[in-house]
Amino acid sequence: MWDAMWFVLLSTPRIIYEVFPMAVLLGAILGLSLLALGSELIVMRSSGISISQITAAALKLGVVLAVLALVIGEFVAPRSETMAQRVRAAALESSIERKGNFGLWMRDKNMYVNIGEVLPDLTLQDVRIFEFDGAGQLRLLLSADIGRPHERSIDDDRLKKPAASVRDECDQDAGEHWHLQQVQQTTIDEQGRVDPDPDPDLRACWYTPVTPQMMSIFLVQPEQLSIGQLRHYIGHLAANSQDTRHFELAYWSKLVLPLSMGVMLILAIPFVFGNLRAGGMGRNLFIGIMIGMVFFAANKALGYIVLVYNLPPIAGATLPTVVFLLAAVWLYRQIE
């Protein structure tokens, strides 16, 4: 129970970041509605303060909120998500452990394996395998830029040894394994002589009981990464001819989020000033909740649509904000 509560608590910064535009809209409507209830808005208007001046003051507060959202999204949420994954793995009694910024570590028989990250398609990034002999001496050091899963029903927890099989294609019937690509391999003999393999096209197969399902606990979700991390992943995936659209969608969504908050602030102005005498705070909040839910759902739905139909990710990230901005400008002009 405590693990579940701790996991939820650590996931809270990410959730707050995702609903920040909706929260800004509701906060603006609530604040302006409270001013309207006390007739402060009417007094301001009677004193010669224009709606544009009130909007400018609200947008200044929006800049502060945008900076706060940036801090949460870039620094707090990624770190808290890493800790949440660690709590989840411990609760599930996983044999794999995340150690700070050093990726995932696990022991597989006489091997220690380090994995940089697990991408959404269950591709392993930056795999390093250290194999020791019975005396505890390092005999094989293997690093691979990419590891891809291939599942079979027969378990075989060994790493194929050099020369005969490391260069070959994986045996499709030999058991569950991972295809390792862009491999650099170094063997160390009993006298301590180091023998690096110079083959630039070296491939290997890692046979292990560690399944993709076990690795899925540590999946890197694009929405959980910072803008800098997303840029790094997009470059890495593009360099390896992999699909980058999911990461690009998250990247553009994070860049557009401060603009979305400004749009929500502008959108709150017409609903309050246009209903100073037509309804109370409850009505305004209900409208705000509906608008916020539509905006949130539109962002999610368009994200799935652009991924399914292979559309530009930037369109899915920006279109809802652009549409709501146009609606906000039109409504704003109606009350000026």
C-alpha positions, 0 to 999 in steps of 0.5 A: 500500500505504501509503495502504491501511495509513494508511486502515485505521489512521485507521478504527481508532477507529471500529471500536474504538468500535463493539466497545467493549461486546463488549471490555468483556465480554471484559475483565471475564470475563478479569480476573475469571477471572484472579482466580478462577484465583488463588483471590482471588475465593474469598478475597474471598467468605470475607472477607465481601465480597459479590458486590454490592460486587464488582459495584459496583467493576466498575461504577466501572471501567465509568464510566471506560471509558464516558467513554473511549468517549465521547471516542473516539466524539465527538472522535477517531472523527469526525475520523479518519474525515474524514482517512480519507476524504481519504486514500481520495480521494487514493488514487483520484485524485479531483478532489474534495478535503475541506478540514478543516471547510470541506466538499468543494471542486472545480473544474468548468471556470470554477466552484469548487464547495463542498459541505458534506456528502454524505448517505447518500442522495447528497443534497448539503447546503449547496452553493455555486457560484462562477462566474468569467469568462475574466478571472477575475472573479466573475460568479455566486454561487449557494448551495443548501441541498440538491442531489439527483442525476439521472443521464443518459448525456450529459455537459454540464459547465455551470451553467444561466444565470439568468432563462431556465432557473434557475427552470425544471425541469431538462431531463431529457434534457440530461445528468447533473445535480444538482437544486438546491433552496432556492437563493439567487443573486447575479449580478455584472455587468462594472461590479461591480454586484450583483444578488441574486435575491429569489425564495424558491422559486428552483431551479437545475440544475447540469450537471457530469461529477461523478457520484453515484459520485464523490460517494459517496467522501465519504458521511456515514455516520450511524455516523461522526458525533458525537451533536451532529452527528447531532442537527444532521442530524436537525433539518435533515432533518426541517425539509426533510421528509426521512427521518431514521430512519437518523440517529435509529437511530445517535443512539439507539445512541450514547446507549445505548452507555454503558448497554450497557457497564454491562450487559456488566459485570453479565453477566460477573459470573454467568458467572465466579462461577457457574463458579468450580469448573465450568470454567477461563478458556478456557471463560469466554472462549469463552462471552463471545465468543459472547455478545458476537457475539450482542449485536453481531449483534442490534444490527446486525440489529434496526437493519436491521429497524426501517429496512426495516419503518419501526419506531421507531428507538429500539426498534432501538437499545435492545431488544438492551440491554434484553433482555441487561439482563433476562438479566443481572439474572436470572443475577445473582440466581441466584448471590446 
